[in-house]
């Protein structure tokens, strides 16, 4: 066996070893989690809005722009829950949940995402800057934080802005309880956002 062949085989072996070093190893079973769409009654005293709303995917930077389920044990550190992930990135999950909730609510004439060819009157633009669990006064707490702007598509003017910061206590520290708290926090966000949109468009 020549020296060149030995070097080549060693290089191939090293590449194979490196390729196996991932955040979620192939042999580790993945649980793929989702956030359920909250049930809304549509009976809050607000009248129907004869407008179509486009909901853009929230802007986010790492580590929120990923499918990892995050924990923040200290103010300076993020960690991930092993063996489990969201079914899509957190911004996409939140966008789809908001679209489904607003469609179910029915006060808008139509609700679409940014890839839809359908024209829209308004656009909800947002920044996701919190989507993680952390330590709270009563144990594990979930933080869902979103800065939202409602834009008139004709004038390009910003009609309203709001900073939503939802804190929800989990019933425990295991992943199922934490994911349930993410669902409750997202449901609370959608309810607050519905009221804010209606109040904004009344003015």
GICOR-V122618 format. One record per residue. N is the residue number from 1. RES is the residue in one letter. PHI is phi in radians with two decimals (NA if undefined). Layout:
BEGIN
N:RES:PHI + N:RES:PHI
END
This chain:
BEGIN
1:X:NA + 2:X:-1.29 + 3:X:-1.11 + 4:X:-1.12 + 5:X:-1.15 + 6:X:-1.08 + 7:X:-1.11 + 8:X:-1.09 + 9:X:-1.11 + 10:X:-1.14 + 11:X:-1.15 + 12:X:-1.10 + 13:X:-1.09 + 14:X:-1.12 + 15:X:-1.09 + 16:X:-1.10 + 17:X:-1.14 + 18:X:-1.15 + 19:X:-1.10 + 20:X:-1.42 + 21:X:-1.53 + 22:X:-2.14 + 23:X:-1.08 + 24:X:-2.04 + 25:X:-1.00 + 26:X:-1.05 + 27:X:-1.37 + 28:X:-1.46 + 29:X:-1.18 + 30:X:-1.68 + 31:X:-1.81 + 32:X:-1.85 + 33:X:-1.86 + 34:X:-2.31 + 35:X:-1.85 + 36:X:-1.23 + 37:X:-1.29 + 38:X:-1.19 + 39:X:-1.42 + 40:X:-2.15 + 41:X:-1.50 + 42:X:1.27 + 43:X:-2.09 + 44:X:-2.03 + 45:X:1.57 + 46:X:-1.57 + 47:X:-1.47 + 48:X:-1.15 + 49:X:-1.99 + 50:X:-1.47 + 51:X:-2.49 + 52:X:-1.79 + 53:X:-1.88 + 54:X:-1.75 + 55:X:-1.91 + 56:X:-1.35 + 57:X:-1.06 + 58:X:-0.98 + 59:X:-1.27 + 60:X:-2.76 + 61:X:-1.91 + 62:X:-1.07 + 63:X:-1.62 + 64:X:-1.36 + 65:X:-1.50 + 66:X:-2.74 + 67:X:-1.69 + 68:X:-1.33 + 69:X:-1.58 + 70:X:-1.81 + 71:X:-2.22 + 72:X:-2.11 + 73:X:-1.23 + 74:X:-2.37 + 75:X:-1.05 + 76:X:-1.96 + 77:X:-2.49 + 78:X:-2.00 + 79:X:-2.24 + 80:X:-2.06 + 81:X:-1.38 + 82:X:-1.35 + 83:X:1.29 + 84:X:-2.64 + 85:X:-2.69 + 86:X:-1.28 + 87:X:-1.26 + 88:X:-2.63 + 89:X:-1.16 + 90:X:-1.03 + 91:X:-1.05 + 92:X:-1.18 + 93:X:-0.98 + 94:X:-1.17 + 95:X:-1.05 + 96:X:-1.15 + 97:X:-1.14 + 98:X:-1.16 + 99:X:-1.07 + 100:X:-1.09 + 101:X:-1.16 + 102:X:-1.20 + 103:X:-1.16 + 104:X:-1.12 + 105:X:-1.12 + 106:X:1.46 + 107:X:-1.35 + 108:X:-1.55 + 109:X:-1.10 + 110:X:-2.75 + 111:X:-2.37 + 112:X:-2.33 + 113:X:-1.77 + 114:X:-1.26 + 115:X:-1.61 + 116:X:-1.27 + 117:X:-1.37 + 118:X:-1.28 + 119:X:-1.19 + 120:X:-2.38 + 121:X:-1.61 + 122:X:-2.33 + 123:X:-2.30 + 124:X:-1.65 + 125:X:-1.91 + 126:X:-2.63 + 127:X:-2.19 + 128:X:-1.64 + 129:X:-2.18 + 130:X:-2.73 + 131:X:-2.76 + 132:X:-2.74 + 133:X:-1.68 + 134:X:-2.71 + 135:X:-1.43 + 136:X:-2.07 + 137:X:-1.12 + 138:X:-1.90 + 139:X:2.08 + 140:X:-1.36 + 141:X:-2.30 + 142:X:-1.82 + 143:X:-1.97 + 144:X:-2.12 + 145:X:-2.18 + 146:X:-2.49 + 147:X:-1.75 + 148:X:-2.11 + 149:X:-2.30 + 150:X:-1.85 + 151:X:-1.99 + 152:X:-1.41 + 153:X:-1.23 + 154:X:-1.34 + 155:X:-1.60 + 156:X:1.13 + 157:X:-1.53 + 158:X:-1.43 + 159:X:-1.49 + 160:X:-2.68 + 161:X:-2.33 + 162:X:-2.71 + 163:X:-1.95 + 164:X:-1.72 + 165:X:-2.41 + 166:X:-1.83 + 167:X:-2.04 + 168:X:-2.29 + 169:X:-1.34 + 170:X:-1.45 + 171:X:-1.34 + 172:X:-3.01 + 173:X:-1.77 + 174:X:-1.36 + 175:X:-1.13 + 176:X:-1.14 + 177:X:-1.21 + 178:X:-1.17 + 179:X:-1.10 + 180:X:-1.06 + 181:X:-1.19 + 182:X:-1.05 + 183:X:-1.11 + 184:X:-1.15 + 185:X:-1.15 + 186:X:-1.18 + 187:X:-1.13 + 188:X:-1.13 + 189:X:-1.04 + 190:X:-1.12 + 191:X:-1.17 + 192:X:-1.12 + 193:X:-1.19 + 194:X:-1.04 + 195:X:-1.11 + 196:X:-1.12 + 197:X:-1.05 + 198:X:-1.14 + 199:X:-1.12 + 200:X:-1.08 + 201:X:-1.42 + 202:X:-1.34 + 203:X:-1.40
END
